[in-house]
């Protein structure tokens, strides 16, 4: 081989070796954060993972973590979703303690029970872990902020709308969900306070149940049998609307229903007049705003308000299309096309 050809072959071989070596090094470093990157570990604890409103909050939190990690070159945000399958305040307490042991930087929690969660939150804060609440608060705890609605006002809105639908007369009932949940207690108080302005409306009772579709519908069915002349329901949550089964026990429009939450699976009840009003909460933003707030406080060192209000949006047949398009903009994919073009 001529010397010139030998040199060319040698240089090509060196180049391949160098490229291969660089590629191997790049692959080894791909999963290693650059020096100086701040990793912010957030544990998020909702009430129950089988409730669709909280699975959408999870989506919002994960999206915010991804966006903020891309926005800040020296910040990596991780969200650890740790939520009981069904409501269990004791399990939430255990998860908070676990997050502290595992050196979480912050905790976001929706409280199933105010008293037991207050002590757990205080212990976490005393251990150096920042805590914020969403949806359901522990106002006497050391949490630094709460993100959620004014629950008493939401209850008042339900009562006023139900009074309008029933002309302020007749027997109605309240569907209450978990009787220990702080946010639901406030909503029920709001309903009861507002009903005082409608003396011809007879509230036959507040009915509590495990927060799932089957138990909620079974309870409603038993109440209907006790009070066949019942004309309305005020629901502080939309648990009976998580599937189609409620349509088997009531007729459209016969019993007036107002409820809180307006997820895609529940919109058919409005379209078909089983439900006349849903108070929609942007549950996707429960997660998104909460994670953004944690980053503002811990990474940007900004002052955060003690209460960050979420405003509910009344959803009826008149604005069903607009609300459906908003849900799609938040990333929901299970919205019937007919609603999107309304």
N, C-alpha and C positions, 0 to 999 in steps of 0.2 A: 504494500500500500504506500502511495506517495505520502510525503510528510504533510502536504496541505490537506489531503483527504483525511489523514489520521487526526489532524487538529480539529477539523470540522466535526468528525464523529465524536471526538472527545468532548468538544464544547456542547454538542447536542445532548450527550449523556449526562454531562454535569447539569445542564438546564433541566432535564427531566427529573434528575435526582433532587435538585433544589425545589422544583415545583411540587414534587411529591411530598417532600419533607415539610414544605410550607402548608400544604393542604392538610397533612396529618396534624400539624400544630394547630391550624385553624379549627379543625374538627374537635380537637381536645379542648380548645378554649371556648367553643361555641356556647357551652352551658355554664360558663363561669362569668359572673358579673364583673365589669371593670372595677379596678380599685377605686374606692371612695363612693360607690353607689350605695345609697341608703335603701334598705329593704324594709318596707312597712308591712307588718303582718297584722291583718284584721280578722278577728273571729266574728262571724255574723250568726246570730241566734234568733230565728223567728219562732212563732208559737208552734207551728206544725208544718211538716213538709208535705202533708197530703192535702193542704189547702191551697188552691190555685193562686190566691192573692199573694201568698208568700213565695211561691215558685217564680212568679213574675218579679218580685222584689230581688230574688237571687239573680235573675238575668240582668237587672239594672246594676246591681253591685259588681258583677263580673265585667260588664261592659265598661263601667267607670274605671275599674282597676286597670283594664287594658288600655283605655284612652289616656289615663294619667301616667301610666308607665311609658307611653310613647311621647307624651307631652314634655315630661321632665327627664332629661338625659341622665341625671344622677339620682333617679328614684325608681324603685321597682315596688309595685303595690301587689300584695297577695291577699286574696279573700278566702278564708277557710269557712265554708258553709257547714255549720254544726247545729242542726235543728232536729228536735224530736219528731218521730213519725206522726204522733198525735200529741195533743196538748198535755204537757207535764211540767209544772213549775219546778218540781224537785229535780227533774232531769236538766232543766235549764240552769239551775244552781250548780249542778255537777259540771256542766259544760263550762260555765264561767270559771270555776275553780281549776279545771283542766287547762283552760286558755292561759290563766295566770302561771301555772306550773310550766307551761311550754313557752313562756316568754312572748306572748302576744303583745303587740304594741297598743292595740285598741280593741274594744269590743262594741258591737252594735247589737242591741237586744230589744225585742218586742215582749213585754212582760205579761206572762200568763197569770201571775199573782203578784200584787204590789208588795205585800209584806215580806214574803220570803225572798223576792228578788232584790229588795232594798238592801238587806244585809249583805247579800252576795256581791252586789254592785259596790257597796262601800268597802268591802274587803279587797276587791280588785283595785279600786282607786288607791287605797292605802298601800297596796303593793306596787304602785307605780304604773298601772294600766289605765289608760283613759277609756271612759265608757260613755256612750250616748245611747239613747233609747229612740225607737221609732214606733209608730202605730199605737202602742200601748205603753204608757209612761209609768215611772216610779218617781213622782215629783219630789219626794222627801229624801231621795238618795243623793249621792255625790256625783251622779252623772252630770256631764257638763252641758248637755243640750238635749232637747227632745224635738224630733221632727214628726209632725202629725197634725191632724185636724183638731178643731175645737169640737170635741165630741158632744158636749151638751147642746151646742147650736145645731149640730147635725140631727140630734134627736128631735129638737124643736121643729126643724124643717120637715122631718117625717110626719110629725103629728099635724102640723098645719096643712100639709098636702093631703093627708088622709082625711082631715076634716073637710077640705074642699071637695074631695071626691065623693064623700058620703053625705054632703050637705049638713055636716055637723050633727048627725043623728045615727043611733044604732049601736049595736054591740061590736066591739073590736077587741083584738088581742095583740100582745107584744111577744115576738119571738126573740128570746134573749141570749141564746148561745151559752157560753161558759159564765156561770154566775160569779166567778172570782176575778174575771178579767177587768182591770181598771177602766179601760176605754169603753167597754160595753156597759159597765155600770153607769158611766156618765151619759151615754146615749139614752139609756133607759130613763135616767133622771130627767133628761131634756124632754123626752116624750111625755112623761107623767106631768111635768110642770106645765107644758103647753096645753095638755088636755084639760087643765083646770079652766081654760077659757072656753071650753065647749061642754057645757053642762048636760047636753042631750046625748053626748057620746058616752057609752058605758064600756069601760075597760074591764073585761072579764078576767084578766090576769096576765102576768108575765111568766112565760114558760121557758125553762132552761133545758139544755140538752148538750150532748157531745157535738162538737162542731164538724159535722159531716152531713152529706145529703140524706142518707138513709135514716138516721136518728131524727133529723129535723122534720122530714116528711111524716114519719111515723107519729111524731108528737102532734103535728098539725092535723093529721087525720083523726086522732083521738079527741082533739079539741073541737073539731067540726061535729063529731058525733055527740059531744056534750052540749054544744051550742049550735044546733042546726040553723038558727037565725043569725049567725055571725055574718057580718057584712064587710069586715076589713081586718088586715094585718099590717102592723108596723114591725118590720124586721130590722134589727140592728146589725145584721149580717145577711148575706145572700146564700147561705148554705143549702136551702132547698132547691136552689136554681143551678146547682152544679151538674145537673143532668136533665133527662126528660121526664123522670118519674112523677113529678108534681102534676104534670098535665093529666095524669090518670085519675086524680082525685078532686080536681077543681075544674070549673068551666070558665072559659075566657070572659072576663068582665063581670062575672057574677059576684065575686068577692074582690074588693079593691085591695091592692097590695102595693105598698111602698117599701123599699129596701135599700140598704147601703151596699155598695160595690156594683160595678158594671163591667164584668169581664166578657170576652167574646162568647163564652159558652152560655152566658146569661141573657144575651141580647135577643134571642128568639122569643123570650117571654114578653119582652116589650113589643116586638113586632106583632105578636099574635094576641096582644091585649090581656094576657094573664097578669101582667105587672104593668102598672100605670106610670110608675116613677122609680128610677134607680138613682141613687146618689153615687156617682162614679168617683172613685179615688184613683189618682195616678199611681197605682201600686208599683209600677216599674220604677218610679222616681223614689220610692221608699229606699231602694237599694242604691240607686245612682246618686241621689243627693246626700245620703248618709256617708257613702265612701268619699265623695268630694269634700264633705264637711270635715271628716277625719283628716284628710290631706291638708286642708286649709289650716287646721289647728296644729297638727304635729309637724308638717313639713314646711309650710309657709309661715308658721308662727303668727297667724292672724287671730284676732278676737272673734269669737263666735257667739251669736245671740243664744240666750238660754232657751228660748222657744222659737222654733222655725215652723211656721204654719203652712200646712197643706190645705188647699182650698178644694172642697168637693165640687163636682160638676153635675147638676141635675140632667139626667138623661131620660128622655121620653121619646115617643114616636116622632115628634117634631124635629129633633136633632139627632136621631139615631144614626143617620149617615155621617154627619160631622164627627160624632164620637167614634164611630167605627174607623174613620180615616185617621183620627188621632191615635187610636190603638195600633193601627198598622205602622204609623210613624215611629211608635215606641218599640217596634220589632215583633209584634204579634203576627202570626202567620195563619191562624185558624179562624179568619173572619170571612163569612160568606160574601161572595162578590156582589150579591144583590144589595147588601148593606152599604158597600163602598160606593155604589153609584146612586144612592138615594139622595 
